[in-house]
Every structure is written in C-alpha cells, then in structure tokens.
Amino acid sequence: TGTFVERLYTPKTERDKLWENAWVIRHSGVVSGQKVLDIGGASTAFVFYLANLGCGMKVIDNDWGCCGIIYNTNYVGRAMGWDIEALDRDIAKPLPFPNRSFDRVFSICTLEHLSSSVRRRMMREVSRVLRSGGIVGLTFDYDPLRKVLTSDKGLRFGYAQKLFEEVIDPSGLSLMGNTELVDTCPEKNFGGAIFL
C-alpha cells in the first residue's frame, strides 16, 4: 500500500468532507457505468466509492506531499478489480483526455487551493472533457473569517461575482439547482457546493 503522512490523512479530515461527498453523489445522479473524472481526490473515500459503484474513474491529482496517494489509488483499484486510474499531474496543464470524455466531473474541496488563473483554466478544460448533458459537481470552502481579501484564494458565496468570473463563466456551463448561492450551514463549517 501507499505510505501516508499521518497528519494529512486523519479520520477527522475525511469526516469533515463526508457531507460534501454525500451531497455531490446524491445531487449529481451518478450511476454505475458512467465515465467519471475526479480532480484532486486521489485515495479518498469519494473516488473509491464511485469506483466500487461501477463507474469508470480517472483521477487527476498531484502528490505534492509525496504521500503515495497516486500509487495507493492505483494499487487499491487493481486489488479490488475496479476501473480506476490516478494520474500525478499538475491541474494547471491541459487535461490529458479527448473532448467529451466524461459523463460526470467532480472536484471536492480543491478549487479554493488554486490561483484565479489556474481555476479559470481548469474550468475551461472541465467543460471541454464533459459530454453533452453531463454534470459537474464542485465543493469548496467558504472561509468567511479570512481577513486579507486581496490575497484570498478562497471562493465565497458572499462574492458571487468572483464565483462567476473564475468558475462558472470560464466553463461556459449553467448552474443547476440552487442558483441563489445561499446556504444555511453554520459559518464555522460553511462550505459551498454547486452543480453545472
């Protein structure tokens, strides 16, 4: 199996994402047999669940901490007989897939870690590889307590213009479901989730 840096892979950090995983799975209509791309989720319960469901999984991530997340994803996939492949790749580069390759594209808790230019480029690529009628499910931190707005990488529902400029508009896709960009979660746990 892969070697993991314990402080990065604790039960608490994975538990904090469970609502995001469940929300995206429930509202995206993902089913067995679909081709799915996950960006930033190597070796997570989310991608393993989808692979076990019977989705053909591709995972793009960067093993920046040398924790073995790419190796582990591929190892577990082979051991379980799943159709899953993880690629160690910088998301700032074009996605290595043909146009219209995926029924679903997901990125759980990744967008807020990217610069504005990389976020825009990624969303253009997501749109390119998404099949007609496909769905994109994204979650990101709200981070309402960050004081320095000029260096903010986080996406905030309070700044809808930024969300449109850096995520929705570059994708050329339309919002699905809640288009009001409002959530009722407590501020300390607040996260954003959108579907395109």
N, C-alpha and C positions, 0 to 999 in steps of 0.2 A: 504494500500500500504506500501511499504518499507520506511524506514527512511533513507535519504541520507545526507551525509556531503556535503554541497553546494559547497565548494571549489574543491571537487573532481569530481563533475558532473555538469560542466558548459556547456552552449551551445558551447563555443569555443573549449573545449577539444573534444567534439564529432564531431564538424565541421571539426577539423583538421584530423579526421580519415575518412571522407567521401570518399576521393579519394581511400583510401585503400579498403574500403567496396565495392565500385563500381567496382574497378579493379578486385578484387577477385571474385565477383559474375559474372562479365562479362566473365572472362577468365577460370573459373572452370567448366562451363557448368552445374551448379547445377540446378536441376529441381524438381518440386513437386513430392512427393512420395519417394524421396531418403532419406536414413538414414544418418544424418549428426552429426558429433561431433565437437563442438567448444571448444577450450581450452583458457580460460582466458577472455571470453566475456559475463559474466552474466550481464543481464539488459542493453544490448547495442542494438542500433537500428539494428545492423547487425543480431543478433540472432532472434530478434523479426520479422525482415523482412523475414528471412528464414522460421520461424515457420508459418508466415502468408501465405507464398508461398505454404505451404503444405508439408514441409519437416518434417520428424520425428527427432526432435532435442534432443540431450544430450549436456549439457554444464558442463564443469569442470572448477571450479574457486575456489578461496579462498577469503572468506570475511574477509580479514585481517584488514580492517578498521572498521569492524562492522557497515557497512553502509546499510545492508539489501539487498544487491544485489542478493543473492541466494533466499531469501524469495520473493523478488519482482519479480524475473523471474518466479518462480513457481506460484505466485499469479496472475500475468498478464496472464500467459498461461492458467490457469484454467478459468479465467474470459472471455478470448477470445475463449476458446474451442480448443486451439492449442495442438498439440502433442509435448510438450517441458518439459524437466525435467532438473533442475540445481542441481548439487551436490557440496557441500562445501568440497573440497578435495585438499590436497597438491599434486601438479603435480610431486613432487619427488617420490611419491609412484606409484606402477603399476596402470594402468588404470583398473577400475572395469568392464571391458567388455570382452566378449569372442573374440577369434581370428576372424578376417574378419567380423566385425560387421557393418562397415560404408562404404558408397559409397564416401563420402567426409569428409575430416578432415581439419578444419581451425583453425588458431591461428593468430589473428590480434594484432600486436603490443605487444606481450608478450615475445617472445624469448630473447629480449635484456635485460630483467629483471632477467633472470635466470643465475645461475652459469654454467660454462662449463660442469661439471659433470651432473647436472640436465638436461641441454639442450640435452646432448647425450642420457641420459636415456629416456627422453621424446620422442625423435625421434625414438628410438628403439620400444617404445610402440606404437607410431603412426603407424609405419609400421605393427606392429602385428595386430592392430584392423582394418586396411584398407583392404577392399575387393580387389580382383584381378581386375585390370582395374580402380581402384579408383584414385582420385586425392587429393593431399594435397596442400592447399594454405596457404602460410605464408607471413606475412609482419613484418618488424622490422625497427627500427631506424638506420639510417646510422651514425649519430653523428660524423661528421668529425672534430669538434672543440675540442673534448676531448683530453687533453694533456697527461694524465698519461696512457700509453698503458699497463703497467704491471698489472693494476687492471681493465682493460677495460672489462665490461660485454657485451658491445655493439657489434653488428655484423656490419662489414664494408665491402662493396664491394671492397675496396682497399686491404683487407686482404682475398683474395679468399681462401687461404689455411685454414684459420680459419673457414670459412663458410663450406668448405668441411669436415674438421675434426670434427666439432661439430654439424652439421646439416645434410648434405647430406649423407656422408659416414655411420654414425650410422644408418640412416634409411634404407639403402640398396636400396633406390629408385633412380630413374633417374630424372634429370632436364627436364622440358618440356619448350617449347617456347624459350625465350631468354636465351641462355646458355653462353653469353658473360659477364654476370654480370655487365652490364654498364647501367646507367640511365642518363637522361639529365635534371633532375629536379634541381632547384637552391639548392646550398649547404645548405642554412638555412632551407629548407623544405625537404631535401632529405630523402627518405625512401627506403627500399629495399622490393621487393616482388618477391617471387619465387614460382614455382609450381613444384611438384614432382609427 
